[in-house]
């Protein structure tokens, strides 16, 4: 039988291939060799938490739980991204007292309406803005990809029915500090007494931008000019006061989170751990912004390492989760109604492929520059703008003045298209294709005639079009466990050479993509995370049995 080793649990198995090393790698921060990616948090707690998939399709609800494991008060940015191009469709802040637990769930809005987020029954922790209790909640919002913010993809509400969620610890009040101990400190106000925060309303009042602080616009011109400078990167909210407000994030890994998927119609449910990354933020830099338009777009996973609106730490963060290979099981067995979906999430893809200079809702925009300035946008129409890594075409998208001869953004390096290959909507199809190879195996090591990925025979090549992708292993989408609107079919039957195969495992290979490590080591692959969901419903059984399995990962490091 084939043994599938989850990356976090496996020991290193390496094979020299020229100057390259291919290995199973730990999900934790305990690297197995000097050139290994740092990996995920060793403690499964962190400053950053990514839930790689939420869905309300097919009667599914998605529930999330956050735990503050520390003695500090925390403020956590919660941001929902739609699956197609990672645009921000709702964000808010949760203010957690020491040892606090916060919970909520996403459910369908019904009748073509956006999904709705509700806090769990009895939940009292402060949020800004305030979230009305169920069944009111707060609806997700299509503003970031519709009208003047259109990215060329669908503008329908159904685009918000699935995506992923980003949780970022952006501020902290530690024991002994005035913000936690003084009766006018922000941490003191939101700390629970007999299960109820002292004063959520006052905490929310301090979260808005200061009067007279305007959000800056980029310069539009017909060529290079002096870049726009920032007046304020945060909006100067009162709760960012250096004494009584939220301080920088210094605890390396205070947050723990889980996600559960529940389908009451099918009688099915399953849960898994989120991706946790520790020690991401600079402990000397404030990351708190006003919960006011457009200030609330920061921080992000891309800007936490270097500071607000500064993506120059993105590549270093991505190296921690860059994998050449993704492994997991598959099943498609009509005899016991066993079927599998994979979720493959690229949590940083939008900061490379969603390039639109003067649209602040775009992930890769003029404001997210080197932190000190706001890039200028070339207003020539049409402008010369490269649509992928290989060709240059004409586009009406304003071009970055810091561009190379093909029009691709040059600076900051972290904002370049690589390691991805296609800008979003480059071909007018509302996609950004990632091409990958895969090998499928049955449970007895059977595989198709295409051979292993690194043999002389070519592997099967397919594509993933979105930021968050759902892969199904049965052609009939009606048996798709997640009932996804964006799922793609992976034909494992042809790959294993058996149309009657019912289960096995798959090796997805992203090693055609690469960018340099800061240490000079090249990592082949892409920043990726996800899981597989397997459901079974034997004939006559009233309910489904759900099983969720985090992916395993491999890496390939090449020393130049």
C-alpha positions in Angstrom: 0.0 0.0 0.0 1.2 3.5 -0.7 2.1 5.5 2.4 1.0 9.1 2.2 3.0 11.2 4.8 1.5 14.5 5.9 4.3 17.0 5.6 4.1 18.0 9.3 4.6 14.5 10.5 7.1 13.1 8.0 10.8 12.8 8.3 12.9 14.2 5.5 13.2 11.9 2.4 15.6 13.5 0.0 16.9 12.6 -3.4 19.7 14.4 -5.2 18.7 15.5 -8.7 21.6 17.5 -10.1 21.9 20.5 -7.9 18.2 20.2 -6.8 16.8 18.6 -3.7 13.3 17.3 -3.6 11.9 16.4 -0.2 8.9 16.0 2.1 9.0 19.0 4.4 7.6 19.8 7.8 4.5 22.0 8.1 6.0 23.3 11.3 8.8 25.8 11.7 11.3 23.0 12.5 13.2 22.8 9.2 14.7 19.4 8.3 17.7 20.8 6.5 19.4 24.2 6.1 17.7 24.9 2.8 14.1 23.9 3.7 11.3 26.4 3.8 10.6 27.6 7.3 7.1 26.1 7.1 4.1 26.7 9.2 4.0 27.5 12.9 5.4 24.6 15.0 2.8 25.2 17.7 -0.2 25.6 15.4 -0.7 29.1 16.8 0.4 32.3 15.1 0.0 36.0 14.4 -1.5 35.1 11.0 -4.2 32.6 10.4 -5.6 31.6 7.0 -8.8 29.6 6.6 -8.2 28.4 3.0 -11.9 28.0 2.1 -15.4 29.1 3.2 -18.5 28.2 1.3 -22.3 28.6 1.5 -23.0 26.6 -1.6 -25.1 23.5 -1.5 -26.5 24.2 2.0 -23.1 24.3 3.6 -22.3 26.7 6.5 -18.8 27.6 7.5 -18.0 28.1 11.2 -14.8 29.6 12.6 -13.4 29.7 16.1 -10.6 31.9 17.4 -8.8 31.5 20.7 -6.5 34.1 22.3 -4.1 31.9 24.0 -2.1 34.8 25.6 -2.4 37.0 28.6 -2.5 40.0 26.3 -5.6 41.8 24.8 -5.5 41.5 21.0 -7.1 43.2 18.0 -7.6 40.9 15.1 -8.3 41.9 11.5 -10.9 39.6 9.9 -11.0 39.8 6.1 -13.1 37.8 3.7 -11.7 37.3 0.2 -13.8 36.0 -2.7 -12.3 32.9 -4.4 -11.8 34.2 -8.0 -9.4 37.2 -7.6 -9.1 37.6 -3.8 -10.8 41.0 -3.6 -11.8 42.1 -0.1 -15.6 41.5 0.3 -15.9 42.3 4.0 -13.5 43.1 6.8 -13.8 44.1 10.4 -11.8 44.0 13.6 -12.4 41.7 16.6 -11.1 42.9 20.0 -10.3 40.0 22.2 -9.6 40.1 26.0 -6.9 37.8 27.4 -7.8 34.1 27.1 -10.9 35.0 25.0 -12.7 32.8 22.5 -14.6 34.3 19.6 -16.8 32.4 17.2 -19.0 33.0 14.1 -20.3 31.4 11.0 -21.0 32.2 7.3 -24.4 31.2 5.8 -26.3 31.8 2.6 -28.2 35.0 2.1 -30.8 33.2 -0.1 -32.5 34.3 -3.3 -29.3 35.5 -5.0 -28.3 37.7 -2.0 -24.8 37.9 -0.7 -23.7 35.4 2.1 -24.1 36.6 5.6 -21.7 36.4 8.6 -23.2 36.0 12.0 -21.5 35.9 15.4 -22.2 32.8 17.4 -25.1 32.8 19.9 -24.1 34.5 23.1 -20.9 35.9 21.6 -20.0 39.1 23.5 -16.5 40.1 22.3 -16.2 43.6 20.9 -16.1 44.1 17.1 -15.7 47.2 15.1 -18.1 47.9 13.4 -20.7 46.2 15.6 -22.1 43.0 14.1 -25.9 42.7 14.8 -26.9 39.4 16.4 -28.3 36.6 14.2 -30.4 36.4 12.1 -29.2 39.9 11.2 -25.5 39.6 10.9 -23.5 41.5 8.3 -23.7 40.6 4.6 -20.6 40.3 2.4 -20.3 43.0 -0.2 -19.4 43.0 -3.9 -18.2 46.6 -4.0 -14.6 45.7 -4.5 -15.2 43.9 -7.8 -18.2 45.8 -9.3 -18.8 49.1 -11.0 -15.6 51.3 -11.2 -13.8 48.6 -9.3 -14.5 45.9 -11.8 -11.5 43.5 -12.4 -13.0 41.9 -15.6 -14.5 39.0 -13.7 -18.1 38.2 -12.9 -19.9 41.0 -11.0 -22.6 38.6 -9.7 -23.3 38.0 -6.0 -22.6 34.3 -6.4 -18.9 35.1 -6.7 -19.0 35.6 -2.9 -20.4 32.2 -2.2 -17.0 30.8 -1.7 -13.5 32.1 -0.9 -11.1 32.2 2.0 -10.7 34.2 5.2 -7.6 36.0 6.6 -7.1 36.6 10.3 -4.3 39.0 11.3 -3.2 40.0 14.8 -2.6 43.7 14.2 -2.3 45.1 17.8 -1.6 44.0 21.3 -1.9 45.3 24.9 0.4 43.3 27.3 0.1 43.0 31.1 1.6 45.9 32.9 1.0 48.4 30.0 -1.3 51.3 30.4 -3.5 50.2 27.5 -4.5 47.1 29.4 -4.3 48.3 33.0 -5.4 51.9 32.9 -9.2 52.4 33.1 -9.0 54.5 29.9 -6.9 52.0 28.0 -8.3 50.3 24.9 -7.4 46.8 26.3 -9.1 47.7 29.6 -12.3 48.8 27.8 -12.7 45.5 25.8 -11.7 43.1 28.6 -14.6 41.0 29.9 -16.0 41.3 33.4 -18.3 38.4 34.3 -18.4 37.5 30.6 -19.2 41.0 29.3 -16.7 43.6 27.9 -16.5 46.8 29.9 -17.3 49.3 27.1 -17.5 48.1 23.4 -19.2 51.3 22.3 -16.3 53.5 23.5 -13.8 51.1 21.9 -15.6 51.4 18.6 -15.8 55.2 18.8 -12.0 55.2 18.9 -11.6 53.1 15.8 -12.5 55.7 13.1 -10.1 58.0 11.2 -9.2 61.3 12.8 -11.0 64.4 11.6 -9.3 66.1 8.7 -7.2 63.1 7.7 -7.8 62.4 4.0 -6.9 59.2 2.1 -4.4 60.1 -0.6 -4.7 59.5 -4.3 -2.0 58.5 -6.8 -0.7 60.9 -9.4 -2.0 60.4 -12.9 0.2 61.6 -15.6 1.9 60.8 -19.0 5.2 59.8 -17.6 7.3 59.5 -14.4 6.8 62.2 -11.8 7.4 62.7 -8.2 5.6 60.0 -6.2 2.8 60.9 -3.9 3.8 61.0 -0.2 1.7 59.8 2.7 0.0 62.1 5.1 -1.0 59.2 7.3 -0.8 55.5 6.6 -3.2 54.5 9.4 -5.9 57.3 9.4 -4.7 58.2 13.0 -7.5 56.5 14.9 -7.6 57.2 18.6 -7.3 53.5 19.5 -3.8 53.6 17.9 -2.6 56.0 20.6 1.0 55.0 21.6 0.1 54.9 25.3 -3.6 54.1 25.8 -4.1 52.5 22.3 -3.1 49.2 20.7 0.7 48.6 20.7 2.7 46.6 18.1 2.3 42.8 18.0 5.1 41.3 20.1 3.7 37.9 21.1 5.0 35.6 18.3 2.0 33.2 18.2 -1.0 34.2 20.3 -3.9 33.1 18.1 -5.3 29.7 17.5 -8.1 28.9 15.0 -10.2 26.2 13.5 -12.8 25.9 10.8 -15.8 23.6 10.6 -18.1 22.9 7.6 -21.7 21.8 8.5 -24.4 20.7 6.1 -27.6 20.0 7.9 -29.5 19.0 4.7 -26.9 16.2 3.9 -26.4 15.4 7.6 -22.6 16.0 7.1 -19.9 18.0 8.9 -16.1 18.1 9.2 -13.5 20.4 10.5 -9.8 21.1 10.2 -7.0 23.4 11.4 -6.3 26.7 9.7 -2.9 27.7 8.4 -0.9 29.5 11.2 2.2 31.6 10.7 4.1 32.8 13.7 6.5 35.9 14.1 5.3 37.6 10.9 5.0 41.2 12.2 7.8 43.6 13.0 7.4 43.9 16.9 8.4 47.6 16.7 5.9 48.7 14.1 2.2 49.6 14.7 -0.2 47.8 12.3 -3.4 49.3 13.6 -5.5 51.3 11.0 -8.8 53.2 11.2 -11.8 51.1 10.4 -12.8 53.8 7.9 -12.8 53.8 4.1 -9.9 52.9 2.6 -7.8 52.7 5.7 -9.5 49.4 6.6 -7.8 47.7 3.6 -4.6 47.5 5.7 -2.8 45.6 7.0 -2.7 42.4 4.9 -0.7 39.2 4.9 1.5 41.0 2.3 2.2 44.1 4.4 2.5 42.7 7.9 6.2 41.9 7.7 7.4 45.4 6.5 4.6 47.7 7.7 1.4 49.4 6.4 1.1 49.7 2.6 4.6 48.2 2.2 4.9 44.8 0.3 8.6 44.6 0.4 8.5 41.7 2.9 6.1 39.6 0.9 8.6 37.3 -0.8 10.3 36.5 2.4 7.0 35.5 4.0 6.0 33.5 0.9 9.2 31.4 1.1 7.7 29.9 4.3 4.8 28.3 2.4 6.3 27.7 -1.1 6.0 24.1 -2.0 6.8 22.3 -5.2 4.4 19.4 -4.6 1.1 18.9 -2.9 -0.1 15.4 -1.9 -3.4 13.9 -0.7 -6.0 11.2 -1.3 -8.8 11.0 -3.7 -11.9 8.8 -3.8 -14.8 8.3 -6.3 -16.7 5.2 -5.5 -20.4 5.0 -6.4 -20.8 1.7 -4.4 -20.7 3.6 -1.1 -21.2 7.2 -2.5 -17.6 8.1 -1.5 -16.4 11.3 -3.2 -13.5 13.7 -2.7 -12.9 17.4 -3.3 -9.6 19.2 -2.9 -9.2 22.8 -1.9 -6.0 24.5 -3.2 -5.6 28.1 -2.0 -2.9 30.6 -3.1 -3.2 33.1 -0.2 -0.8 35.6 -1.7 -1.6 35.3 -5.4 -3.6 38.5 -5.7 -0.6 40.6 -4.6 1.1 39.5 -7.8 -1.6 39.0 -10.4 -4.3 41.6 -9.5 -2.3 44.6 -10.9 -4.3 47.8 -11.3 -2.3 50.9 -10.5 -5.1 53.4 -9.5 -7.7 51.0 -8.1 -7.2 50.8 -4.3 -9.4 47.7 -4.2 -6.9 45.8 -6.4 -4.5 43.8 -4.3 -1.5 45.0 -6.3 -2.0 48.8 -6.5 -0.1 52.1 -6.4 -0.5 52.5 -2.6 1.1 49.1 -1.8 4.6 50.2 -2.9 7.7 50.5 -0.7 5.9 52.1 2.1 7.4 55.6 1.8 5.5 56.7 -1.3 2.5 56.0 -3.5 3.4 55.0 -7.1 2.4 57.2 -10.0 0.0 55.8 -12.6 0.6 56.4 -16.3 -2.7 57.7 -17.7 -2.0 57.0 -21.4 -4.9 55.3 -23.0 -4.3 52.7 -24.3 -1.2 51.9 -22.4 1.4 49.3 -23.1 0.9 46.7 -20.4 2.2 43.1 -20.4 -0.6 40.6 -19.9 1.6 37.6 -19.0 5.2 36.7 -18.7 5.6 36.0 -22.4 3.7 38.5 -24.4 2.9 42.2 -24.5 -0.5 43.4 -25.6 -2.4 46.7 -25.4 -4.6 47.3 -22.4 -6.5 50.3 -21.0 -5.2 49.6 -17.5 -3.1 52.4 -16.3 0.5 51.3 -16.3 3.0 51.6 -13.5 5.8 54.1 -14.2 8.2 51.7 -12.4 7.8 49.2 -15.2 10.2 47.3 -17.5 10.3 47.4 -21.3 7.2 45.1 -21.5 5.2 47.2 -19.0 5.3 44.7 -16.1 5.7 46.2 -12.7 9.3 46.3 -11.6 9.2 47.8 -8.1 8.9 46.6 -5.5 10.4 43.3 -6.5 7.8 41.6 -4.2 5.0 43.0 -6.3 6.2 41.6 -9.6 4.1 38.9 -11.4 6.5 36.1 -10.6 6.2 33.4 -9.3 2.8 33.4 -11.1 2.6 33.6 -14.8 -0.7 35.3 -15.8 -2.2 38.6 -14.7 -5.9 38.3 -13.8 -8.2 38.6 -16.8 -5.2 38.7 -19.1 -7.2 36.8 -21.7 -10.5 38.5 -20.9 -11.8 35.4 -19.2 -11.9 36.5 -15.6 -9.1 34.1 -14.6 -5.4 33.9 -13.8 -4.3 30.4 -14.9 -1.8 28.4 -13.0 -0.5 25.5 -15.1 0.6 22.4 -13.1 1.4 18.7 -13.7 0.0 15.8 -11.7 0.4 12.1 -11.2 -2.4 10.0 -10.0 -2.0 6.6 -8.2 -4.4 4.0 -7.1 -3.9 2.3 -3.7 -1.6 -0.3 -5.1 0.8 2.1 -6.7 -0.8 1.8 -10.1 -0.3 4.8 -12.3 -0.9 5.8 -15.9 1.4 5.5 -18.9 2.5 9.1 -18.5 4.9 8.0 -15.8 6.2 9.9 -12.7 6.6 13.6 -13.0 10.4 13.4 -13.3 10.6 10.5 -15.7 11.2 11.0 -19.5 7.4 10.6 -20.1 5.4 13.8 -19.7 3.0 14.1 -16.8 -0.6 15.2 -17.3 -0.8 19.1 -17.5 -3.9 20.9 -16.3 -4.8 24.4 -14.9 -6.1 26.1 -11.8 -7.8 29.4 -12.7 -8.4 31.2 -9.3 -7.0 32.3 -6.0 -9.0 29.5 -4.2 -9.6 26.4 -6.3 -11.8 23.4 -5.9 -10.8 20.1 -7.6 -13.3 17.4 -8.0 -12.6 13.8 -9.0 -15.8 12.9 -10.6 -17.0 14.3 -14.0 -20.6 14.6 -12.8 -20.6 17.8 -10.8 -23.9 16.9 -9.1 -21.9 14.5 -6.8 -19.4 17.2 -5.9 -19.2 17.2 -2.1 -18.7 20.9 -1.8 -21.2 21.8 -4.6 -18.7 24.5 -5.7 -19.5 26.9 -8.5 -15.8 27.1 -9.6 -14.8 23.4 -9.3 -12.7 21.8 -12.1 -12.5 18.1 -12.9 -9.3 16.2 -12.6 -9.4 13.0 -14.7 -7.5 10.6 -12.5 -9.0 7.6 -14.3 -7.1 8.2 -17.5 -4.0 9.0 -15.5 -4.1 5.6 -13.6 -5.1 3.8 -16.7 -8.2 2.3 -15.1 -11.7 3.8 -15.8 -13.1 1.8 -12.8 -10.5 3.0 -10.3 -12.2 4.2 -7.1 -9.5 5.6 -4.8 -5.9 6.4 -4.5 -3.7 9.5 -4.1 -2.4 12.4 -6.3 0.9 14.3 -6.5 0.4 17.8 -7.9 3.6 19.4 -9.1 4.1 23.2 -9.2 7.9 23.1 -9.6 7.8 25.0 -13.0 7.3 28.2 -10.9 10.2 29.7 -9.0 11.7 32.9 -7.5 14.9 33.5 -5.5 15.1 33.0 -1.7 16.7 35.8 0.2 19.6 33.5 1.1 20.3 32.8 -2.6 18.4 29.5 -2.7 15.9 29.0 -5.4 12.6 27.5 -4.3 10.6 25.9 -7.1 6.9 26.0 -6.5 4.1 28.3 -5.3 2.9 29.6 -1.9 0.0 27.2 -1.3 -2.2 25.6 1.3 -5.4 23.5 1.5 -7.1 20.3 2.3 -9.2 17.4 1.0 -12.8 16.6 2.0 -14.0 13.1 1.6 -17.7 12.2 2.2 -19.3 8.7 2.2 -23.0 7.7 2.4 -23.5 4.0 2.2 -26.7 2.9 0.7 -29.6 3.3 3.1 -27.7 5.5 5.5 -29.5 8.7 6.5 -26.4 10.8 6.9 -23.0 11.3 5.3 -19.7 10.6 7.0 -17.2 13.4 6.5 -13.4 13.3 6.7 -11.1 16.3 6.3 -7.4 15.8 5.6 -4.8 18.6 5.4 -2.5 18.3 2.3 1.0 17.1 2.6 3.8 19.1 0.9 7.2 18.7 -0.7 9.8 21.2 -1.6 12.6 21.5 -4.2 15.5 23.8 -3.4 18.1 24.6 -6.0 21.3 26.4 -5.0 22.6 28.6 -7.9 
